[in-house]
Amino acid sequence: MKHFFFAILVGCGVGLWEIAVTPFLPSVFQAYPILPTLVLLSLVTRFVWVEGMAFAAGLMLDLFLLPHMDVASLRYPLVGALVFFLVHQVFTHRSLTVALVTGLIARTAERLLAWLFGILVAWLTGSAYGWASQAVWWRTYAWDALVITLGFLGITFFSRRFFPSLDRSSSASWYAK
Amino acid sequence: MRRMHIVAGLLCAAFVVLLLLAGLMRSIADGLRRVTLPLVDGTASMSQGAGGFWARWTDMWQAESKLEALQQQYVQLRVDETHLQALETENRSLQAQAHFLNQTGYDSVGAHVIHRDIHQGRALLLLDRGANDGVEVGDAAVTDNGVLIGEITSVQEQISTVQLLTDPLSRISAAEGASSTLVGVVEGQGDGTASLDYIPATALLVPDQLIVSAGIEDKIPAHLAIGVIDMVQGTSSDPFLHASLAPLVDANRVFLVSILRPSVLKPK
């Protein structure tokens, strides 16, 4: 339970960052940390904690980003479920490459869901405007990659749970056995 | 059993979101917002400080080239009589704006910008003042020197949203600064700029001419500076002309905003 509340706290923290810090930084430093955190948490924790973090972060966004119609508190848990599924059911190991690929897929899915929810909610509420594409989308992907890389290396350094890349040098001899 | 927990959790989350969408949890959302607003407000203030420090640092870095450009601009202004006239007009209008609060019966409430969304097609600011402070939809938002930057489009108890003039959904009637003649509608372009449309072909607009609010909207007073004409497009045979506007303020550097309320709405 303690870890679950910690995950909620992390979610609130990264949500707060996206609301109150990111918009005031120079455009080149505008990173959106919710998704990279989601990917990193998926690598090291349980599904419920990932979902708790995603919901808390999405709720923070929904509370303060009034004109947005992309329902972040539903969108991020859905992306979290996808990320967890990818990490635990599709990919065979947990390396930096896997984390980066997962982050790339997660950001694309998140943007697609935002577009979908934006259209849906705008249609349901009769609004004229639902969603707008990001002007410099590639910068978001670049920041995702950087944050995931730093986070992954940090986790590797402090916990010694993973290796930055999968060592395949001995795999041939292993399979040959 | 574990899967049941997961499904139950997801169902609970979806149920909460549906209630939020239906507006049934508005009071809960207001409560949560009331608790977290000081944290968001404080964090936004600190971020603005850091962002301002970066802006000053980059300004210093580019000071030399800026100085050279400003000197060229100054020389051009000295020799261009129309520019001088435009500046005189602007000066008169700004002087008028300095006193408009007393003259027009409008009261103002100051607000901090706690979030901005001006890089994703929209141009919106989130303010830390809301219905509790007498803010209403349609109120005008101006900078500390009286330049109109947008209007309030949504209000909650503690917070409100400003739709900037550069937002693609923004439409504000505009007048020519010196004569206060209605000249068209300012429309946001969504890329940080605005344009002046539906200009009658008979209107005589020239670059650097000041454009102000026309005061046709219910809660937006007239004579608030909006921007200066950058370029006029169209010929005299066209029914309407089109002009691009250069803003007087950089929305990225707006941290404090005054919301204008008609005095009769002032909370007691």
Chai-1 contact restraints between the chains, C-beta under 6 A:
chainA,res_idxA,chainB,res_idxB,connection_type,confidence,min_distance_angstrom,max_distance_angstrom,comment,restraint_id
A,L16,B,T43,contact,1.0,0.0,6.0,A-B,restraint_1
A,I19,B,V40,contact,1.0,0.0,6.0,A-B,restraint_2
A,I19,B,H115,contact,1.0,0.0,6.0,A-B,restraint_3
A,A20,B,V40,contact,1.0,0.0,6.0,A-B,restraint_4
A,A20,B,T43,contact,1.0,0.0,6.0,A-B,restraint_5
A,A20,B,A44,contact,1.0,0.0,6.0,A-B,restraint_6
A,A20,B,S47,contact,1.0,0.0,6.0,A-B,restraint_7
A,V21,B,S47,contact,1.0,0.0,6.0,A-B,restraint_8
A,P23,B,H115,contact,1.0,0.0,6.0,A-B,restraint_9
A,P23,B,R116,contact,1.0,0.0,6.0,A-B,restraint_10
A,F24,B,S47,contact,1.0,0.0,6.0,A-B,restraint_11
A,F24,B,Q48,contact,1.0,0.0,6.0,A-B,restraint_12
A,F24,B,G51,contact,1.0,0.0,6.0,A-B,restraint_13
A,L25,B,G51,contact,1.0,0.0,6.0,A-B,restraint_14
A,P26,B,W54,contact,1.0,0.0,6.0,A-B,restraint_15
A,F55,B,A13,contact,1.0,0.0,6.0,A-B,restraint_16
A,L63,B,L32,contact,1.0,0.0,6.0,A-B,restraint_17
A,L63,B,R33,contact,1.0,0.0,6.0,A-B,restraint_18
A,L66,B,S154,contact,1.0,0.0,6.0,A-B,restraint_19
A,L66,B,T161,contact,1.0,0.0,6.0,A-B,restraint_20
A,P67,B,L124,contact,1.0,0.0,6.0,A-B,restraint_21
A,P67,B,T161,contact,1.0,0.0,6.0,A-B,restraint_22
A,S73,B,V17,contact,1.0,0.0,6.0,A-B,restraint_23
A,L74,B,V17,contact,1.0,0.0,6.0,A-B,restraint_24
A,P77,B,A13,contact,1.0,0.0,6.0,A-B,restraint_25
A,Y129,B,L169,contact,1.0,0.0,6.0,A-B,restraint_26
A,A132,B,Q120,contact,1.0,0.0,6.0,A-B,restraint_27
A,A132,B,G121,contact,1.0,0.0,6.0,A-B,restraint_28
A,A132,B,R122,contact,1.0,0.0,6.0,A-B,restraint_29
A,Q134,B,Q120,contact,1.0,0.0,6.0,A-B,restraint_30
A,A135,B,H119,contact,1.0,0.0,6.0,A-B,restraint_31
